[in-house]
Structures are given as C-alpha cells and as structure tokens.
Amino acid sequence: MKVGIVGYGQIGRGVVEAIGKGEAGDTELVAILVRDKAKAAAAGASNGLTDDVAAFLGGDFDLVVELGGHDALRQYAISVLEAGKDLLTLSVGAFADAAFLESVTAAAKRAGRRVLIPSGAIAGLDMISAAALAPIDSATHTTRKNPRAFTPEQLGGQKPDKEAVLLFDGPARQGVGKFPENVNVAAAVSIAGIGLDRTRLRVYADPGVERNTHEVEVRGYFGRVRIEVENIPSDNPKTGRIVALSVAKALRNQSAPFVIGL
C-alpha cells in the first residue's frame, strides 16, 4: 500500500521511522506534505518531501495519513477524499465541530472513500463501538497530565505545583474545544460511543503524574467496561510514545492477511 503523510512533527517522524523499519506492514511512503520544506529536511524528511498541495494530492498513493493537527485536518480532509484517497487521522478533536464532521462524512460518501481513526493514545475503541450498537447509559473520560502539557491559558492562571487541579468537567464537545491537542482521545471515545454531548469529560493538571493518564468508564446494555491507560510522553508532553506505534499498526492492518482488533 502506498501512502502520503501530512506533517512531520514528533509523531510524523515516529511513523516514518516505523515504515522504514517494516513495522507498518507492506507500506510504501511516497510523499510528505509540509509547510516548511527546509525545516522538515533538516529534521530528516525525504521520500517525496513537498510543500505543493496540488502535487501532493495528485500523487500516486492510496491513503493519506494526517499528522499535522486540527488545522491541517480542516484544511485538507475534504480535498484528500475528493482526490480519491482514504484518510487516516489522529486529529479527532476537530470533529467536535458537528458541521465539519458532517461535511467530511458526506465527502467520503460521495467519493466512495473512508475516514479511518486509529486508537492513538487510548484503548478499547473496538469494544466501545461494538457496545454502541445497543443502548449505552453513560460514558466518562478522565484525563490527567502533568501541567507541562497545558498552556498558561488552559491552566487559567493556576499553578498546580502540589495538588491536581480540575481544569474542566462537562460535555466532551466543550472540553475538546478547550484542549484540542490534549484530548483527541476523548473525542474518539465519544464518537465511538454515545457522542460528544453525552460523554462526560474531566481534565486534570496533575503534578503528581509523569505519564499521560486516561480513565474511561462506559456502562450500558452490554455491561460495564473500565479502561485505564498510562502513556509515557514523547518529547512533546502532549502526546505519548504509543501514538506513532498506533498509526503504524493501523497502516499494517491495511495490508495484513491476519488482523486482530477490529
């Protein structure tokens, strides 16, 4: 399978490395779309490095992997689908905008393509989405990250240097908008389950944690599931090491003869 990547930050570099090592299955990297070619080249990017959007979209590959953040997804999602390519994206929080989600879904249907959401930094999306085929009563997602992962604006002037501070408690749709790069996983959990308006999100800045922690509890017709994940952060404290591995695994699934975890 031939792929193109949008973005070459921390996660992008990890995904490219995984492809090069063969950890992403039978995947060939054809092109990388970036804003600053010189910066990306200095960071080690090659493989069809370009800043020409039209040339990228016209490239000979089957799938675009969006790793450039919410703005990149908003800018390119529909164009990618209209170019006849599937789209795999981590920036799930952008879909908290209901109109954007509707327009991307409609574009995928028109083009006969798919939008793929990998597990990223969370576990259990397969079970939650299966449970959502029957009634779900409640879903709660609690995120704890070291204060380093938040901007001063997100901390609201607070300095949580001794105890955890609750930064948000409410519907996931609102919380994802406040912490777009920190709670993409909450958007994924919400969309897989009972939606962004019914899923409760709590976000803590906790100086007592060094790992990005996510606790998810879902109850419904199927029973109850409780998931707890502790991710070791990458060089970017907002994201964990597992995220690039998750993308590599999703790519591997596209060509693997034997797949676990659908």
C-alpha positions as CSV (number, residue, x, y, z in Angstrom):
1,M,0.0,0.0,0.0
2,K,1.3,3.4,-0.9
3,V,0.8,6.3,1.5
4,G,1.3,10.1,1.8
5,I,1.8,11.8,5.1
6,V,0.7,15.3,6.1
7,G,3.0,16.8,8.8
8,Y,6.5,15.9,10.0
9,G,6.5,16.7,13.7
10,Q,7.1,14.3,16.6
11,I,4.5,11.8,15.6
12,G,5.3,12.1,11.9
13,R,8.9,11.2,12.5
14,G,7.9,8.2,14.5
15,V,5.6,6.9,11.8
16,V,8.2,7.4,9.0
17,E,10.7,5.5,11.1
18,A,8.2,2.7,11.7
19,I,7.5,2.5,8.0
20,G,11.3,2.4,7.2
21,K,11.7,-0.5,9.7
22,G,8.9,-2.5,8.2
23,E,6.7,-2.2,11.3
24,A,3.8,-0.7,9.3
25,G,3.5,-3.9,7.2
26,D,3.6,-3.7,3.4
27,T,3.5,0.1,3.3
28,E,5.5,2.4,1.0
29,L,5.9,6.1,1.9
30,V,5.5,8.1,-1.3
31,A,5.2,11.7,-0.2
32,I,5.3,14.0,2.8
33,L,3.4,17.3,2.7
34,V,4.8,20.1,5.0
35,R,4.7,23.8,5.4
36,D,8.4,24.3,5.7
37,K,10.5,22.0,3.5
38,A,13.8,23.3,4.8
39,K,12.9,22.6,8.4
40,A,11.5,19.2,7.6
41,A,14.6,18.3,5.5
42,A,16.8,19.3,8.4
43,A,14.8,17.0,10.7
44,G,15.4,14.1,8.3
45,A,12.4,14.1,6.0
46,S,12.8,12.8,2.4
47,N,10.6,10.5,0.4
48,G,8.9,13.0,-1.8
49,L,9.0,15.9,0.5
50,T,6.9,18.7,-0.8
51,D,5.0,21.9,0.1
52,D,2.9,21.8,-3.0
53,V,-0.6,20.8,-2.0
54,A,-1.8,20.1,-5.6
55,A,1.2,17.9,-6.4
56,F,0.7,16.0,-3.1
57,L,-3.0,15.4,-3.8
58,G,-2.2,14.2,-7.3
59,G,0.4,11.7,-6.0
60,D,0.3,8.0,-6.8
61,F,-0.8,6.6,-3.4
62,D,-3.9,5.2,-1.8
63,L,-4.1,6.6,1.7
64,V,-3.2,10.0,3.3
65,V,-2.1,9.9,7.0
66,E,-2.9,13.3,8.6
67,L,-0.4,14.1,11.4
68,G,-0.4,17.8,11.2
69,G,-3.0,18.8,13.8
70,H,-6.5,20.1,13.8
71,D,-5.9,23.0,11.4
72,A,-4.3,20.6,8.8
73,L,-7.3,18.2,9.0
74,R,-9.7,21.1,8.5
75,Q,-7.7,22.4,5.6
76,Y,-7.1,19.1,3.7
77,A,-9.7,16.5,4.7
78,I,-12.3,17.1,2.0
79,S,-9.6,17.7,-0.7
80,V,-8.0,14.4,0.2
81,L,-11.2,12.5,-0.1
82,E,-12.2,14.2,-3.3
83,A,-8.8,13.3,-4.7
84,G,-9.9,9.6,-4.4
85,K,-7.8,8.8,-1.4
86,D,-8.7,7.3,2.0
87,L,-7.8,9.5,5.1
88,L,-6.4,8.3,8.4
89,T,-6.3,11.0,11.0
90,L,-5.3,11.4,14.6
91,S,-6.9,14.9,14.9
92,V,-10.3,13.5,16.0
93,G,-11.0,16.5,18.2
94,A,-11.6,18.6,15.1
95,F,-14.8,16.6,14.6
96,A,-16.2,18.2,17.8
97,D,-17.4,20.7,15.1
98,A,-20.6,18.9,14.1
99,A,-20.8,20.7,10.8
100,F,-17.2,19.7,9.9
101,L,-17.9,16.1,10.8
102,E,-21.0,16.1,8.6
103,S,-19.2,17.7,5.7
104,V,-16.3,15.2,5.9
105,T,-18.6,12.2,6.2
106,A,-20.6,13.5,3.2
107,A,-17.4,14.0,1.1
108,A,-16.3,10.4,1.9
109,K,-19.6,9.0,0.8
110,R,-19.6,11.0,-2.4
111,A,-16.0,9.9,-3.2
112,G,-16.5,6.3,-2.1
113,R,-13.6,6.6,0.3
114,R,-13.2,6.1,4.0
115,V,-12.0,8.1,7.1
116,L,-10.0,6.0,9.5
117,I,-9.4,6.7,13.2
118,P,-6.6,4.8,14.9
119,S,-6.6,4.0,18.6
120,G,-4.0,6.6,19.2
121,A,-3.3,7.1,22.9
122,I,-6.4,5.1,24.1
123,A,-7.5,1.5,24.3
124,G,-10.9,-0.1,23.9
125,L,-12.4,1.8,20.9
126,D,-13.3,-1.6,19.4
127,M,-15.3,-2.6,22.4
128,I,-17.0,0.8,22.9
129,S,-18.1,1.0,19.3
130,A,-19.5,-2.5,19.5
131,A,-21.3,-1.7,22.7
132,A,-22.8,1.4,21.0
133,L,-24.8,-1.0,18.7
134,A,-27.1,-1.4,21.8
135,P,-28.1,1.3,24.4
136,I,-25.3,2.9,26.4
137,D,-26.3,4.5,29.7
138,S,-23.2,6.6,30.5
139,A,-19.6,7.3,29.4
140,T,-17.0,9.2,31.4
141,H,-13.5,10.0,30.3
142,T,-11.0,11.4,32.8
143,T,-7.6,12.7,31.6
144,R,-4.6,13.5,33.9
145,K,-1.5,15.1,32.5
146,N,1.4,16.9,34.1
147,P,0.9,20.7,34.0
148,R,3.8,20.9,31.4
149,A,1.3,19.5,28.8
150,F,-1.0,22.6,29.1
151,T,-0.6,26.2,28.0
152,P,-0.8,29.0,30.6
153,E,-4.2,29.9,29.1
154,Q,-5.5,26.4,29.6
155,L,-4.3,26.5,33.2
156,G,-6.3,29.6,33.7
157,G,-3.7,31.3,35.8
158,Q,-3.5,28.4,38.2
159,K,-0.2,26.9,39.2
160,P,-0.8,23.2,40.1
161,D,2.6,22.5,41.7
162,K,1.5,20.5,44.7
163,E,-2.0,19.1,44.0
164,A,-4.1,18.2,41.0
165,V,-6.3,20.9,39.6
166,L,-9.6,20.2,37.8
167,L,-9.4,22.2,34.6
168,F,-12.7,21.0,33.0
169,D,-15.7,18.9,33.9
170,G,-18.5,18.8,31.4
171,P,-19.6,17.5,28.0
172,A,-16.8,16.2,25.8
173,R,-17.7,18.5,22.9
174,Q,-16.9,21.6,25.0
175,G,-13.8,20.1,26.6
176,V,-12.3,19.0,23.3
177,G,-12.6,22.6,22.1
178,K,-10.7,23.9,25.2
179,F,-7.9,21.4,25.0
180,P,-7.7,20.4,21.3
181,E,-4.2,18.8,21.4
182,N,-4.6,17.1,24.7
183,V,-7.9,15.2,24.5
184,N,-8.2,13.9,20.9
185,V,-8.7,10.5,22.6
186,A,-11.8,11.8,24.4
187,A,-13.3,12.8,21.0
188,A,-12.5,9.3,19.7
189,V,-14.1,7.6,22.7
190,S,-17.2,9.9,22.4
191,I,-17.7,9.3,18.7
192,A,-17.2,5.6,19.2
193,G,-19.8,5.5,22.0
194,I,-22.7,7.9,22.8
195,G,-21.5,11.1,21.2
196,L,-19.7,14.2,22.3
197,D,-22.7,15.8,24.0
198,R,-23.5,12.8,26.3
199,T,-19.9,11.8,27.1
200,R,-18.6,13.4,30.3
201,L,-15.0,14.7,30.2
202,R,-12.8,15.6,33.1
203,V,-9.4,17.1,32.6
204,Y,-6.8,17.5,35.4
205,A,-3.4,19.2,35.5
206,D,-1.7,16.9,38.0
207,P,1.9,17.5,39.1
208,G,1.9,14.0,40.6
209,V,1.8,12.2,37.3
210,E,4.6,11.9,34.8
211,R,2.6,9.7,32.4
212,N,-0.4,10.9,30.4
213,T,-3.3,9.0,32.1
214,H,-6.7,8.3,30.7
215,E,-9.5,6.6,32.6
216,V,-12.6,5.6,30.7
217,E,-15.8,4.0,32.1
218,V,-18.8,3.0,29.9
219,R,-22.0,1.4,31.2
220,G,-24.9,0.0,29.2
221,Y,-26.8,-2.9,27.8
222,F,-23.5,-4.9,27.3
223,G,-22.4,-4.4,30.9
224,R,-19.5,-2.2,32.1
225,V,-16.0,-1.6,30.9
226,R,-13.3,0.4,32.7
227,I,-10.1,1.3,30.9
228,E,-7.0,2.9,32.5
229,V,-4.1,3.8,30.3
230,E,-0.7,5.4,31.4
231,N,1.2,6.6,28.4
232,I,4.9,7.6,28.6
233,P,5.1,11.0,26.9
234,S,7.2,11.6,23.9
235,D,9.5,14.6,23.6
236,N,6.2,16.5,23.2
237,P,4.5,16.2,26.6
238,K,1.0,16.4,25.0
239,T,1.4,13.1,23.2
240,G,2.6,9.6,24.2
241,R,5.1,7.2,22.6
242,I,2.2,4.9,21.8
243,V,0.6,7.2,19.3
244,A,3.1,6.7,16.4
245,L,3.0,3.0,17.1
246,S,-0.8,3.0,16.9
247,V,-0.6,4.7,13.4
248,A,2.0,2.1,12.3
249,K,-0.3,-0.7,13.5
250,A,-3.3,0.8,11.6
251,L,-1.2,1.0,8.5
252,R,-0.1,-2.6,8.9
253,N,-3.8,-3.6,9.2
254,Q,-4.5,-2.2,5.8
255,S,-2.3,-4.9,4.1
256,A,-2.1,-7.7,6.7
257,P,-3.6,-11.1,5.9
258,F,-4.5,-11.6,9.6
259,V,-5.9,-8.8,11.6
260,I,-6.7,-8.6,15.3
261,G,-8.7,-5.8,17.0
262,L,-11.4,-4.7,14.5
